[in-house]
């Protein structure tokens, strides 16, 4: 894609290119590794957050189970 191809720029694509350019400017291996690990962790967190509503709904009965288990045994 060129600047003058008549297509409206995609904001997400622009962010991707900014991230790549900034990463490529890093020359310190340790910093590059830290950035890579951080980005991977953020992506994983986003995936978990997207799945969280189903997980939270499944957890609603957990306190009831805990109360039953904590009661005196007969």
Residue frames as qw, qx, qy, qz and C-alpha x, y, z in Angstrom:
[[0.000, 0.891, 0.455, 0.000, 0.00, 0.00, 0.00],
 [0.417, 0.210, -0.005, 0.885, 1.39, 3.41, -0.94],
 [0.037, -0.387, -0.394, 0.833, 0.45, 6.78, 0.50],
 [0.316, 0.365, -0.146, -0.863, -1.25, 7.98, -2.67],
 [0.010, 0.073, 0.946, 0.315, -3.17, 4.88, -3.72],
 [0.408, -0.250, -0.303, -0.824, -6.57, 6.48, -3.01],
 [0.648, -0.367, -0.665, -0.043, -7.46, 4.06, -0.21],
 [0.411, -0.788, 0.133, -0.439, -8.30, 5.40, 3.24],
 [0.288, 0.405, -0.787, 0.366, -5.62, 4.36, 5.75],
 [0.752, -0.422, -0.493, -0.117, -6.62, 1.76, 8.31],
 [0.291, -0.812, 0.322, -0.390, -5.89, 3.09, 11.84],
 [0.894, -0.354, 0.273, -0.012, -5.02, -0.39, 13.10],
 [0.847, 0.367, 0.041, 0.383, -2.55, -0.92, 10.27],
 [0.168, 0.829, -0.218, 0.488, -0.95, 2.42, 11.12],
 [0.612, -0.674, 0.334, -0.243, -0.53, 1.30, 14.76],
 [0.968, -0.028, 0.184, 0.165, 1.05, -1.96, 13.62],
 [0.647, 0.589, -0.062, 0.481, 3.56, -0.11, 11.47],
 [0.153, -0.843, 0.275, -0.435, 4.40, 2.32, 14.29],
 [0.819, -0.480, 0.298, -0.096, 5.03, -0.60, 16.64],
 [0.919, 0.203, 0.123, 0.316, 7.27, -2.36, 14.13],
 [0.404, 0.752, -0.136, 0.502, 9.26, 0.79, 13.36],
 [0.385, -0.792, 0.314, -0.353, 9.78, 1.58, 17.04],
 [0.923, -0.282, 0.259, 0.032, 10.84, -2.00, 17.77],
 [0.829, 0.400, 0.047, 0.389, 13.33, -2.00, 14.91],
 [0.135, 0.856, -0.230, 0.443, 14.95, 1.16, 16.28],
 [0.693, -0.645, 0.300, -0.119, 15.88, -0.67, 19.48],
 [0.561, 0.576, -0.588, 0.086, 19.45, -1.90, 19.27],
 [0.221, -0.426, 0.766, -0.428, 19.82, -3.28, 22.80],
 [0.449, -0.037, -0.866, -0.218, 19.00, -7.00, 22.78],
 [0.135, -0.241, -0.811, 0.516, 17.75, -7.01, 26.38],
 [0.291, 0.314, 0.205, -0.880, 15.33, -4.16, 25.74],
 [0.494, 0.149, -0.578, -0.632, 14.05, -5.83, 22.59],
 [0.361, -0.112, -0.923, 0.067, 13.48, -9.02, 24.56],
 [0.034, 0.286, 0.623, -0.727, 11.64, -7.13, 27.32],
 [0.412, 0.273, -0.108, -0.863, 9.38, -5.44, 24.77],
 [0.482, 0.071, -0.776, -0.401, 8.65, -8.73, 23.04],
 [0.248, -0.200, -0.894, 0.317, 7.74, -10.42, 26.34],
 [0.163, 0.305, 0.397, -0.851, 5.56, -7.47, 27.38],
 [0.472, 0.215, -0.347, -0.781, 3.66, -7.45, 24.10],
 [0.449, -0.033, -0.875, -0.176, 3.12, -11.20, 24.26],
 [0.122, -0.260, -0.785, 0.549, 1.84, -10.90, 27.85],
 [0.297, 0.292, 0.137, -0.899, -0.52, -8.06, 26.90],
 [0.511, 0.119, -0.598, -0.605, -1.90, -10.11, 24.03],
 [0.367, -0.136, -0.913, 0.113, -2.42, -13.09, 26.32],
 [0.036, 0.285, 0.576, -0.765, -4.15, -10.87, 28.91],
 [0.411, 0.223, -0.167, -0.868, -6.44, -9.49, 26.20],
 [0.502, -0.006, -0.792, -0.348, -7.40, -13.01, 25.14],
 [0.259, -0.233, -0.847, 0.402, -8.17, -13.96, 28.75],
 [0.171, 0.278, 0.312, -0.892, -10.19, -10.79, 29.27],
 [0.479, 0.116, -0.451, -0.744, -12.23, -11.57, 26.17],
 [0.545, -0.125, -0.820, -0.121, -13.00, -15.02, 27.58],
 [0.044, 0.069, -0.662, 0.745, -13.64, -13.71, 31.11],
 [0.561, -0.087, 0.061, -0.821, -17.43, -13.17, 30.86],
 [0.824, -0.018, -0.497, -0.271, -18.00, -16.88, 30.22],
 [0.516, 0.097, -0.711, 0.468, -15.62, -17.76, 33.04],
 [0.153, -0.140, 0.432, -0.878, -17.26, -15.35, 35.50],
 [0.714, -0.102, -0.164, -0.673, -20.71, -16.72, 34.68],
 [0.789, 0.003, -0.614, 0.000, -19.48, -20.24, 35.41],
 [0.343, 0.149, -0.646, 0.666, -18.06, -19.11, 38.76],
 [0.398, -0.434, 0.024, -0.808, -21.31, -17.76, 40.20],
 [0.866, -0.346, -0.249, -0.261, -22.12, -21.05, 41.93],
 [0.603, 0.286, -0.581, 0.465, -18.64, -21.43, 43.46],
 [0.159, -0.396, 0.489, -0.760, -19.42, -19.59, 46.75],
 [0.828, -0.202, 0.001, -0.524, -22.36, -21.91, 47.29],
 [0.894, 0.122, -0.418, 0.110, -20.07, -24.92, 46.94],
 [0.327, 0.389, -0.552, 0.661, -17.55, -23.38, 49.32],
 [0.483, -0.383, 0.298, -0.729, -20.22, -22.73, 51.97],
 [0.938, -0.102, -0.156, -0.291, -21.40, -26.32, 51.73],
 [0.784, 0.234, -0.469, 0.333, -17.86, -27.64, 52.09],
 [0.143, 0.438, -0.480, 0.746, -17.05, -25.36, 55.04],
 [0.668, -0.454, -0.018, -0.589, -20.04, -26.47, 57.13],
 [0.451, -0.427, 0.733, -0.277, -19.80, -28.93, 60.02],
 [0.418, 0.164, -0.845, -0.290, -19.56, -32.54, 59.07],
 [0.766, -0.270, 0.111, -0.572, -22.21, -34.96, 60.25]]
